[in-house]
Amino acid sequence: MNFFPRCLAVLPLAFLTAFSSPATAQTAPIFVLNSLDATVSVIDPLTWAETKRLPTGKEPHHLYLTPDEKSLIIANAFGDSLTFIDPKTAEVQRTVRGMFDPYQLRFSPDMKWFVTAANRLNHVDIYRWDGKDLVIARRVPTGKTPSHIWIDSKSTLAYVSMQDSDEMVAIDLTTQVLKWRIKTGPMPADIYGTADDKTLLVGMTGGNGLEAYDVSGKEPRLVRKIKTGLGAHAFRAAGDGRHVYVSNRVANTISKIDLQTLEPVESYPAPGGPDCIEVLKGGKLIMVTSRWARKLTVIDTESKKVVRQVNVGKSPHGVWTLDHAPR
């Protein structure tokens, strides 16, 4: 199947080079994790060429910036390790081993806690972070196949989706114990919380949209189902403080959600099994990994068209750049 839109071949050169104008130029490299190659592609944001491909541990899936913004951490799930990379120079800094299936990862907003989801081992690890080293606080048994993590703005609760038991759990970070568990729709994946900590959006990879939960009370409550497209999976803030994007992996689209109305307001084509999303500074361009097509796809939010695809490795997953839109 040809995932590359025919219209790209006739786009004028001026249209493509406009994205490199001084007003919108990116300077930091773009990183794409190639899960089945155990590598990370480093892409020049001006030429859109892959400049190098760095080795990682087995199955790198997600990545996260350290609080001091000096290191980008790549979580190597099957490699049981973390690879630290300089986000500006793309040089490998160090490797931390013995992490036990770090599939997904996240720092708490207060920068005290580092949380990983062990996708194949059915637990969540909570670490203390002193600015350099990670010290395990507790390993918390969860449901089947913990997938994605969201931590509230107060750094008190970590919410984790359970991909194969169709659940979401909340873990108290201070006590490191499970606070509650709730059933969800099929194959819950990424979680996105509103700024007031009242609402969580959860992507249903086994369904056709999102579930919105009110978590402001003692018990979570499903308040709305939002139809976006088959295989709703990963979120990324649009950068305007009001909208969030979600990739629909089976539908081959990206939906834009209004966080005030909890309704989809825009849709964009995203061929090849869209997975993780990054939004470039200025909000004009969306980058998404095309999981089944071995490409990084670039979408113009104004024209709602795919404007570029960059060849990367096998099963690209996480994508990130230091020059991103506000979270």
Short mmCIF file of the C-alpha atoms (twelve columns), coordinates in Angstrom:
data_MODEL
# 
_entry.id   MODEL 
# 
loop_
_atom_site.group_PDB 
_atom_site.id 
_atom_site.type_symbol 
_atom_site.label_atom_id 
_atom_site.label_alt_id 
_atom_site.label_comp_id 
_atom_site.label_asym_id 
_atom_site.label_seq_id 
_atom_site.Cartn_x 
_atom_site.Cartn_y 
_atom_site.Cartn_z 
_atom_site.pdbx_PDB_model_num 
ATOM 1   C CA . MET A 1   0.000   0.000  0.000  1 
ATOM 2   C CA . ASN A 2   1.272   3.460  -0.867 1 
ATOM 3   C CA . PHE A 3   0.810   5.686  2.186  1 
ATOM 4   C CA . PHE A 4   2.360   8.754  0.517  1 
ATOM 5   C CA . PRO A 5   -0.279  11.185 -0.850 1 
ATOM 6   C CA . ARG A 6   0.089   11.865 -4.578 1 
ATOM 7   C CA . CYS A 7   -0.412  15.578 -4.058 1 
ATOM 8   C CA . LEU A 8   2.987   15.870 -2.373 1 
ATOM 9   C CA . ALA A 9   4.795   15.388 -5.661 1 
ATOM 10  C CA . VAL A 10  3.395   18.621 -7.080 1 
ATOM 11  C CA . LEU A 11  3.749   20.916 -4.068 1 
ATOM 12  C CA . PRO A 12  5.784   23.986 -5.102 1 
ATOM 13  C CA . LEU A 13  9.256   24.350 -3.655 1 
ATOM 14  C CA . ALA A 14  8.360   27.731 -2.162 1 
ATOM 15  C CA . PHE A 15  5.590   26.067 -0.180 1 
ATOM 16  C CA . LEU A 16  7.985   23.587 1.418  1 
ATOM 17  C CA . THR A 17  10.837  26.034 2.068  1 
ATOM 18  C CA . ALA A 18  8.450   28.489 3.706  1 
ATOM 19  C CA . PHE A 19  8.616   26.331 6.827  1 
ATOM 20  C CA . SER A 20  12.314  27.167 7.159  1 
ATOM 21  C CA . SER A 21  11.832  30.928 7.160  1 
ATOM 22  C CA . PRO A 22  13.622  32.852 9.965  1 
ATOM 23  C CA . ALA A 23  10.337  33.387 11.780 1 
ATOM 24  C CA . THR A 24  9.593   29.669 12.088 1 
ATOM 25  C CA . ALA A 25  13.011  28.016 11.751 1 
ATOM 26  C CA . GLN A 26  13.779  25.200 14.180 1 
ATOM 27  C CA . THR A 27  17.332  24.699 15.388 1 
ATOM 28  C CA . ALA A 28  17.196  21.693 17.720 1 
ATOM 29  C CA . PRO A 29  17.297  18.218 16.162 1 
ATOM 30  C CA . ILE A 30  14.214  16.039 15.874 1 
ATOM 31  C CA . PHE A 31  14.390  12.587 17.461 1 
ATOM 32  C CA . VAL A 32  12.385  9.564  16.255 1 
ATOM 33  C CA . LEU A 33  12.537  6.231  18.087 1 
ATOM 34  C CA . ASN A 34  12.692  3.167  15.836 1 
ATOM 35  C CA . SER A 35  11.301  0.487  18.125 1 
ATOM 36  C CA . LEU A 36  12.138  -2.600 16.058 1 
ATOM 37  C CA . ASP A 37  15.589  -1.366 15.021 1 
ATOM 38  C CA . ALA A 38  16.729  -0.395 18.543 1 
ATOM 39  C CA . THR A 39  17.816  2.985  17.203 1 
ATOM 40  C CA . VAL A 40  16.896  6.655  17.282 1 
ATOM 41  C CA . SER A 41  16.835  8.683  14.060 1 
ATOM 42  C CA . VAL A 42  18.233  12.207 14.346 1 
ATOM 43  C CA . ILE A 43  16.660  14.587 11.818 1 
ATOM 44  C CA . ASP A 44  17.867  18.041 10.799 1 
ATOM 45  C CA . PRO A 45  14.843  20.384 11.105 1 
ATOM 46  C CA . LEU A 46  16.051  22.648 8.290  1 
ATOM 47  C CA . THR A 47  16.858  20.062 5.621  1 
ATOM 48  C CA . TRP A 48  14.542  17.324 6.944  1 
ATOM 49  C CA . ALA A 49  17.353  14.839 6.336  1 
ATOM 50  C CA . GLU A 50  18.289  12.062 8.744  1 
ATOM 51  C CA . THR A 51  21.782  13.043 9.871  1 
ATOM 52  C CA . LYS A 52  22.547  9.957  11.947 1 
ATOM 53  C CA . ARG A 53  21.021  6.913  13.583 1 
ATOM 54  C CA . LEU A 54  22.069  6.179  17.160 1 
ATOM 55  C CA . PRO A 55  21.928  2.720  18.774 1 
ATOM 56  C CA . THR A 56  19.801  2.280  21.905 1 
ATOM 57  C CA . GLY A 57  18.670  -0.696 23.938 1 
ATOM 58  C CA . LYS A 58  16.050  -3.082 22.564 1 
ATOM 59  C CA . GLU A 59  12.626  -1.633 21.780 1 
ATOM 60  C CA . PRO A 60  12.831  2.076  22.554 1 
ATOM 61  C CA . HIS A 61  9.235   3.312  22.666 1 
ATOM 62  C CA . HIS A 62  8.958   6.586  24.588 1 
ATOM 63  C CA . LEU A 63  11.178  9.486  25.632 1 
ATOM 64  C CA . TYR A 64  11.110  12.352 28.125 1 
ATOM 65  C CA . LEU A 65  13.209  15.414 28.974 1 
ATOM 66  C CA . THR A 66  14.981  15.652 32.333 1 
ATOM 67  C CA . PRO A 67  13.879  18.544 34.584 1 
ATOM 68  C CA . ASP A 68  17.110  20.483 33.927 1 
ATOM 69  C CA . GLU A 69  16.520  20.086 30.154 1 
ATOM 70  C CA . LYS A 70  20.067  18.795 29.700 1 
ATOM 71  C CA . SER A 71  19.181  15.208 28.812 1 
ATOM 72  C CA . LEU A 72  16.571  13.439 26.748 1 
ATOM 73  C CA . ILE A 73  15.804  10.056 28.290 1 
ATOM 74  C CA . ILE A 74  14.935  7.198  25.952 1 
ATOM 75  C CA . ALA A 75  13.235  4.236  27.608 1 
ATOM 76  C CA . ASN A 76  14.375  0.888  26.163 1 
ATOM 77  C CA . ALA A 77  11.654  -1.555 27.178 1 
ATOM 78  C CA . PHE A 78  13.228  -4.886 26.201 1 
ATOM 79  C CA . GLY A 79  16.696  -3.529 26.862 1 
ATOM 80  C CA . ASP A 80  15.818  -2.844 30.523 1 
ATOM 81  C CA . SER A 81  17.704  0.432  30.272 1 
ATOM 82  C CA . LEU A 82  17.559  4.193  29.776 1 
ATOM 83  C CA . THR A 83  19.657  6.048  27.195 1 
ATOM 84  C CA . PHE A 84  20.474  9.696  28.000 1 
ATOM 85  C CA . ILE A 85  21.042  11.933 24.944 1 
ATOM 86  C CA . ASP A 86  21.918  15.629 24.695 1 
ATOM 87  C CA . PRO A 87  18.770  17.245 23.204 1 
ATOM 88  C CA . LYS A 88  20.818  19.920 21.421 1 
ATOM 89  C CA . THR A 89  23.804  17.995 20.056 1 
ATOM 90  C CA . ALA A 90  22.278  14.507 19.772 1 
ATOM 91  C CA . GLU A 91  25.297  12.991 21.529 1 
ATOM 92  C CA . VAL A 92  24.802  9.961  23.783 1 
ATOM 93  C CA . GLN A 93  25.654  10.909 27.377 1 
ATOM 94  C CA . ARG A 94  25.198  7.686  29.352 1 
ATOM 95  C CA . THR A 95  23.195  4.486  29.734 1 
ATOM 96  C CA . VAL A 96  21.411  3.456  32.935 1 
ATOM 97  C CA . ARG A 97  20.775  -0.286 33.189 1 
ATOM 98  C CA . GLY A 98  18.639  -2.482 35.422 1 
ATOM 99  C CA . MET A 99  15.391  -0.552 34.900 1 
ATOM 100 C CA . PHE A 100 13.085  -3.569 34.253 1 
ATOM 101 C CA . ASP A 101 10.936  -2.910 31.189 1 
ATOM 102 C CA . PRO A 102 10.631  0.889  31.076 1 
ATOM 103 C CA . TYR A 103 7.974   1.150  28.363 1 
ATOM 104 C CA . GLN A 104 6.525   4.555  29.212 1 
ATOM 105 C CA . LEU A 105 8.054   7.223  31.460 1 
ATOM 106 C CA . ARG A 106 7.225   10.568 33.040 1 
ATOM 107 C CA . PHE A 107 8.561   13.024 35.608 1 
ATOM 108 C CA . SER A 108 6.175   14.563 38.113 1 
ATOM 109 C CA . PRO A 109 5.721   18.361 37.699 1 
ATOM 110 C CA . ASP A 110 7.571   19.002 40.986 1 
ATOM 111 C CA . MET A 111 10.491  16.981 39.551 1 
ATOM 112 C CA . LYS A 112 10.707  14.732 42.622 1 
ATOM 113 C CA . TRP A 113 9.318   11.549 41.101 1 
ATOM 114 C CA . PHE A 114 10.141  9.539  37.979 1 
ATOM 115 C CA . VAL A 115 7.552   6.926  36.993 1 
ATOM 116 C CA . THR A 116 7.840   4.085  34.491 1 
ATOM 117 C CA . ALA A 117 5.233   1.613  33.244 1 
ATOM 118 C CA . ALA A 118 6.460   -1.954 32.729 1 
ATOM 119 C CA . ASN A 119 4.276   -2.973 29.806 1 
ATOM 120 C CA . ARG A 120 5.179   -6.669 29.718 1 
ATOM 121 C CA . LEU A 121 5.783   -7.147 33.475 1 
ATOM 122 C CA . ASN A 122 2.518   -5.650 34.797 1 
ATOM 123 C CA . HIS A 123 3.883   -3.170 37.295 1 
ATOM 124 C CA . VAL A 124 4.669   0.530  37.717 1 
ATOM 125 C CA . ASP A 125 7.999   1.634  39.165 1 
ATOM 126 C CA . ILE A 126 8.247   4.857  41.168 1 
ATOM 127 C CA . TYR A 127 11.716  6.398  41.551 1 
ATOM 128 C CA . ARG A 128 13.027  9.332  43.541 1 
ATOM 129 C CA . TRP A 129 15.066  11.780 41.453 1 
ATOM 130 C CA . ASP A 130 17.847  13.903 42.952 1 
ATOM 131 C CA . GLY A 131 18.781  15.649 39.725 1 
ATOM 132 C CA . LYS A 132 21.221  12.978 38.615 1 
ATOM 133 C CA . ASP A 133 20.412  9.502  39.907 1 
ATOM 134 C CA . LEU A 134 17.245  7.420  40.183 1 
ATOM 135 C CA . VAL A 135 16.487  5.535  43.401 1 
ATOM 136 C CA . ILE A 136 13.576  3.080  43.434 1 
ATOM 137 C CA . ALA A 137 10.885  3.964  45.979 1 
ATOM 138 C CA . ARG A 138 8.426   1.186  45.240 1 
ATOM 139 C CA . ARG A 139 7.306   -1.273 42.592 1 
ATOM 140 C CA . VAL A 140 3.504   -1.244 42.380 1 
ATOM 141 C CA . PRO A 141 1.682   -4.278 40.899 1 
ATOM 142 C CA . THR A 142 -1.057  -3.126 38.518 1 
ATOM 143 C CA . GLY A 143 -3.466  -4.606 35.994 1 
ATOM 144 C CA . LYS A 144 -2.519  -6.301 32.762 1 
ATOM 145 C CA . THR A 145 -0.132  -4.400 30.470 1 
ATOM 146 C CA . PRO A 146 0.301   -0.917 31.960 1 
ATOM 147 C CA . SER A 147 0.602   1.414  29.000 1 
ATOM 148 C CA . HIS A 148 0.640   5.210  29.483 1 
ATOM 149 C CA . ILE A 149 1.073   7.577  32.426 1 
ATOM 150 C CA . TRP A 150 -0.309  10.990 33.365 1 
ATOM 151 C CA . ILE A 151 0.621   12.832 36.585 1 
ATOM 152 C CA . ASP A 152 -1.535  15.623 38.020 1 
ATOM 153 C CA . SER A 153 -0.248  19.186 38.377 1 
ATOM 154 C CA . LYS A 154 0.179   18.819 42.148 1 
ATOM 155 C CA . SER A 155 2.447   15.774 41.718 1 
ATOM 156 C CA . THR A 156 0.206   13.724 43.987 1 
ATOM 157 C CA . LEU A 157 -1.384  11.145 41.670 1 
ATOM 158 C CA . ALA A 158 -0.106  9.074  38.758 1 
ATOM 159 C CA . TYR A 159 -2.826  7.775  36.444 1 
ATOM 160 C CA . VAL A 160 -1.922  4.682  34.398 1 
ATOM 161 C CA . SER A 161 -3.892  2.896  31.670 1 
ATOM 162 C CA . MET A 162 -4.032  -0.917 31.582 1 
ATOM 163 C CA . GLN A 163 -4.022  -1.876 27.924 1 
ATOM 164 C CA . ASP A 164 -5.046  -5.537 28.174 1 
ATOM 165 C CA . SER A 165 -7.286  -5.512 31.245 1 
ATOM 166 C CA . ASP A 166 -9.240  -2.443 30.043 1 
ATOM 167 C CA . GLU A 167 -8.695  -0.414 33.200 1 
ATOM 168 C CA . MET A 168 -7.201  2.781  34.544 1 
ATOM 169 C CA . VAL A 169 -5.607  3.053  37.983 1 
ATOM 170 C CA . ALA A 170 -4.539  5.949  40.200 1 
ATOM 171 C CA . ILE A 171 -1.399  5.656  42.333 1 
ATOM 172 C CA . ASP A 172 -0.667  7.962  45.266 1 
ATOM 173 C CA . LEU A 173 2.925   9.125  44.723 1 
ATOM 174 C CA . THR A 174 3.558   9.970  48.364 1 
ATOM 175 C CA . THR A 175 2.534   6.564  49.719 1 
ATOM 176 C CA . GLN A 176 3.154   4.646  46.470 1 
ATOM 177 C CA . VAL A 177 -0.072  2.682  46.879 1 
ATOM 178 C CA . LEU A 178 -3.035  2.154  44.580 1 
ATOM 179 C CA . LYS A 179 -5.818  4.635  45.302 1 
ATOM 180 C CA . TRP A 180 -8.487  3.399  42.896 1 
ATOM 181 C CA . ARG A 181 -9.159  1.263  39.853 1 
ATOM 182 C CA . ILE A 182 -11.838 1.731  37.188 1 
ATOM 183 C CA . LYS A 183 -12.953 -0.194 34.097 1 
ATOM 184 C CA . THR A 184 -12.577 1.557  30.748 1 
ATOM 185 C CA . GLY A 185 -13.336 0.874  27.119 1 
ATOM 186 C CA . PRO A 186 -11.191 -1.423 24.941 1 
ATOM 187 C CA . MET A 187 -7.395  -1.120 25.008 1 
ATOM 188 C CA . PRO A 188 -6.901  2.212  26.803 1 
ATOM 189 C CA . ALA A 189 -3.662  3.910  25.812 1 
ATOM 190 C CA . ASP A 190 -2.514  7.492  26.316 1 
ATOM 191 C CA . ILE A 191 -3.960  9.752  29.033 1 
ATOM 192 C CA . TYR A 192 -4.226  13.552 28.960 1 
ATOM 193 C CA . GLY A 193 -5.340  15.692 31.898 1 
ATOM 194 C CA . THR A 194 -6.850  19.164 31.813 1 
ATOM 195 C CA . ALA A 195 -4.976  22.016 33.530 1 
ATOM 196 C CA . ASP A 196 -7.442  22.095 36.447 1 
ATOM 197 C CA . ASP A 197 -6.872  18.380 37.157 1 
ATOM 198 C CA . LYS A 198 -10.611 17.717 36.922 1 
ATOM 199 C CA . THR A 199 -10.821 15.786 33.666 1 
ATOM 200 C CA . LEU A 200 -8.806  12.974 32.115 1 
ATOM 201 C CA . LEU A 201 -9.050  12.039 28.444 1 
ATOM 202 C CA . VAL A 202 -8.148  8.428  27.633 1 
ATOM 203 C CA . GLY A 203 -7.538  7.134  24.099 1 
ATOM 204 C CA . MET A 204 -9.290  3.857  23.277 1 
ATOM 205 C CA . THR A 205 -6.998  2.078  20.823 1 
ATOM 206 C CA . GLY A 206 -9.493  -0.768 20.626 1 
ATOM 207 C CA . GLY A 207 -12.386 1.620  19.981 1 
ATOM 208 C CA . ASN A 208 -13.228 4.683  17.921 1 
ATOM 209 C CA . GLY A 209 -12.515 7.593  20.234 1 
ATOM 210 C CA . LEU A 210 -11.853 8.926  23.710 1 
ATOM 211 C CA . GLU A 211 -13.385 8.536  27.133 1 
ATOM 212 C CA . ALA A 212 -13.524 11.576 29.417 1 
ATOM 213 C CA . TYR A 213 -13.427 10.991 33.187 1 
ATOM 214 C CA . ASP A 214 -14.207 13.420 35.989 1 
ATOM 215 C CA . VAL A 215 -11.556 12.727 38.646 1 
ATOM 216 C CA . SER A 216 -12.321 15.700 40.895 1 
ATOM 217 C CA . GLY A 217 -14.299 13.626 43.410 1 
ATOM 218 C CA . LYS A 218 -13.507 10.661 45.614 1 
ATOM 219 C CA . GLU A 219 -14.275 8.231  42.795 1 
ATOM 220 C CA . PRO A 220 -13.628 8.690  39.046 1 
ATOM 221 C CA . ARG A 221 -16.703 9.067  36.854 1 
ATOM 222 C CA . LEU A 222 -17.100 8.568  33.099 1 
ATOM 223 C CA . VAL A 223 -18.743 11.749 31.807 1 
ATOM 224 C CA . ARG A 224 -18.433 11.563 28.027 1 
ATOM 225 C CA . LYS A 225 -17.406 9.451  25.058 1 
ATOM 226 C CA . ILE A 226 -15.857 11.436 22.214 1 
ATOM 227 C CA . LYS A 227 -15.797 9.915  18.734 1 
ATOM 228 C CA . THR A 228 -12.560 10.719 16.912 1 
ATOM 229 C CA . GLY A 229 -11.677 7.699  14.781 1 
ATOM 230 C CA . LEU A 230 -10.695 4.052  15.031 1 
ATOM 231 C CA . GLY A 231 -7.628  3.341  17.119 1 
ATOM 232 C CA . ALA A 232 -7.497  6.570  19.173 1 
ATOM 233 C CA . HIS A 233 -4.096  6.404  20.768 1 
ATOM 234 C CA . ALA A 234 -1.668  9.251  21.638 1 
ATOM 235 C CA . PHE A 235 -2.083  12.899 22.735 1 
ATOM 236 C CA . ARG A 236 -0.059  16.077 22.327 1 
ATOM 237 C CA . ALA A 237 -0.980  19.617 23.397 1 
ATOM 238 C CA . ALA A 238 -1.599  21.971 20.470 1 
ATOM 239 C CA . GLY A 239 0.319   24.772 22.213 1 
ATOM 240 C CA . ASP A 240 -2.543  27.258 22.479 1 
ATOM 241 C CA . GLY A 241 -3.707  26.288 25.976 1 
ATOM 242 C CA . ARG A 242 -7.108  25.153 24.711 1 
ATOM 243 C CA . HIS A 243 -6.700  22.244 22.301 1 
ATOM 244 C CA . VAL A 244 -5.072  18.825 22.240 1 
ATOM 245 C CA . TYR A 245 -4.338  16.510 19.312 1 
ATOM 246 C CA . VAL A 246 -4.986  12.763 19.333 1 
ATOM 247 C CA . SER A 247 -3.770  10.231 16.772 1 
ATOM 248 C CA . ASN A 248 -6.260  7.693  15.423 1 
ATOM 249 C CA . ARG A 249 -4.001  4.834  14.376 1 
ATOM 250 C CA . VAL A 250 -6.518  2.742  12.436 1 
ATOM 251 C CA . ALA A 251 -8.414  5.664  10.904 1 
ATOM 252 C CA . ASN A 252 -5.126  7.250  9.729  1 
ATOM 253 C CA . THR A 253 -6.141  10.668 11.034 1 
ATOM 254 C CA . ILE A 254 -5.333  13.154 13.785 1 
ATOM 255 C CA . SER A 255 -8.189  14.869 15.620 1 
ATOM 256 C CA . LYS A 256 -8.051  18.260 17.352 1 
ATOM 257 C CA . ILE A 257 -10.061 18.367 20.589 1 
ATOM 258 C CA . ASP A 258 -11.404 21.511 22.256 1 
ATOM 259 C CA . LEU A 259 -10.687 21.042 25.970 1 
ATOM 260 C CA . GLN A 260 -13.469 23.437 26.978 1 
ATOM 261 C CA . THR A 261 -16.266 21.711 25.067 1 
ATOM 262 C CA . LEU A 262 -14.667 18.237 24.875 1 
ATOM 263 C CA . GLU A 263 -15.591 18.076 21.204 1 
ATOM 264 C CA . PRO A 264 -13.461 17.397 18.098 1 
ATOM 265 C CA . VAL A 265 -13.097 20.565 16.014 1 
ATOM 266 C CA . GLU A 266 -10.630 19.590 13.256 1 
ATOM 267 C CA . SER A 267 -9.321  16.489 11.498 1 
ATOM 268 C CA . TYR A 268 -6.067  15.983 9.583  1 
ATOM 269 C CA . PRO A 269 -4.833  13.144 7.344  1 
ATOM 270 C CA . ALA A 270 -2.055  11.069 8.925  1 
ATOM 271 C CA . PRO A 271 -1.182  8.036  6.757  1 
ATOM 272 C CA . GLY A 272 0.650   4.887  7.772  1 
ATOM 273 C CA . GLY A 273 -0.689  4.207  11.263 1 
ATOM 274 C CA . PRO A 274 -0.141  7.474  13.178 1 
ATOM 275 C CA . ASP A 275 1.271   7.026  16.665 1 
ATOM 276 C CA . CYS A 276 3.161   9.611  18.743 1 
ATOM 277 C CA . ILE A 277 2.805   13.328 17.957 1 
ATOM 278 C CA . GLU A 278 5.017   16.376 18.304 1 
ATOM 279 C CA . VAL A 279 4.014   19.980 17.520 1 
ATOM 280 C CA . LEU A 280 6.717   22.347 16.332 1 
ATOM 281 C CA . LYS A 281 7.159   25.785 17.869 1 
ATOM 282 C CA . GLY A 282 4.548   28.172 16.465 1 
ATOM 283 C CA . GLY A 283 1.970   25.412 16.114 1 
ATOM 284 C CA . LYS A 284 1.952   25.384 12.308 1 
ATOM 285 C CA . LEU A 285 3.410   21.914 11.823 1 
ATOM 286 C CA . ILE A 286 2.434   18.596 13.377 1 
ATOM 287 C CA . MET A 287 4.911   15.729 13.265 1 
ATOM 288 C CA . VAL A 288 3.625   12.193 13.749 1 
ATOM 289 C CA . THR A 289 5.309   8.816  13.532 1 
ATOM 290 C CA . SER A 290 3.737   6.624  10.839 1 
ATOM 291 C CA . ARG A 291 4.184   3.311  12.626 1 
ATOM 292 C CA . TRP A 292 3.486   0.964  9.724  1 
ATOM 293 C CA . ALA A 293 5.146   3.033  6.971  1 
ATOM 294 C CA . ARG A 294 8.598   3.625  8.548  1 
ATOM 295 C CA . LYS A 295 8.198   7.379  8.153  1 
ATOM 296 C CA . LEU A 296 7.925   10.600 10.085 1 
ATOM 297 C CA . THR A 297 4.940   12.475 8.630  1 
ATOM 298 C CA . VAL A 298 4.708   16.285 8.707  1 
ATOM 299 C CA . ILE A 299 1.273   17.927 8.519  1 
ATOM 300 C CA . ASP A 300 0.459   21.596 7.909  1 
ATOM 301 C CA . THR A 301 -2.331  22.632 10.280 1 
ATOM 302 C CA . GLU A 302 -3.530  25.471 8.043  1 
ATOM 303 C CA . SER A 303 -3.881  23.573 4.774  1 
ATOM 304 C CA . LYS A 304 -4.676  20.289 6.588  1 
ATOM 305 C CA . LYS A 305 -2.347  18.477 4.233  1 
ATOM 306 C CA . VAL A 306 0.646   16.200 4.555  1 
ATOM 307 C CA . VAL A 307 3.575   18.294 3.349  1 
ATOM 308 C CA . ARG A 308 6.497   15.952 3.932  1 
ATOM 309 C CA . GLN A 309 7.482   12.436 4.925  1 
ATOM 310 C CA . VAL A 310 10.933  11.448 6.163  1 
ATOM 311 C CA . ASN A 311 12.221  7.877  5.968  1 
ATOM 312 C CA . VAL A 312 13.212  6.488  9.368  1 
ATOM 313 C CA . GLY A 313 13.608  2.996  10.859 1 
ATOM 314 C CA . LYS A 314 11.298  0.095  11.613 1 
ATOM 315 C CA . SER A 315 8.152   0.762  13.642 1 
ATOM 316 C CA . PRO A 316 8.802   4.432  14.561 1 
ATOM 317 C CA . HIS A 317 7.157   5.320  17.861 1 
ATOM 318 C CA . GLY A 318 8.208   8.290  20.012 1 
ATOM 319 C CA . VAL A 319 8.999   11.671 18.414 1 
ATOM 320 C CA . TRP A 320 10.353  14.773 20.165 1 
ATOM 321 C CA . THR A 321 12.246  18.036 19.708 1 
ATOM 322 C CA . LEU A 322 13.401  20.744 22.091 1 
ATOM 323 C CA . ASP A 323 11.824  23.347 19.775 1 
ATOM 324 C CA . HIS A 324 8.251   22.281 20.485 1 
ATOM 325 C CA . ALA A 325 5.056   24.228 21.036 1 
ATOM 326 C CA . PRO A 326 4.080   24.943 24.668 1 
ATOM 327 C CA . ARG A 327 2.770   21.892 26.494 1 
# 
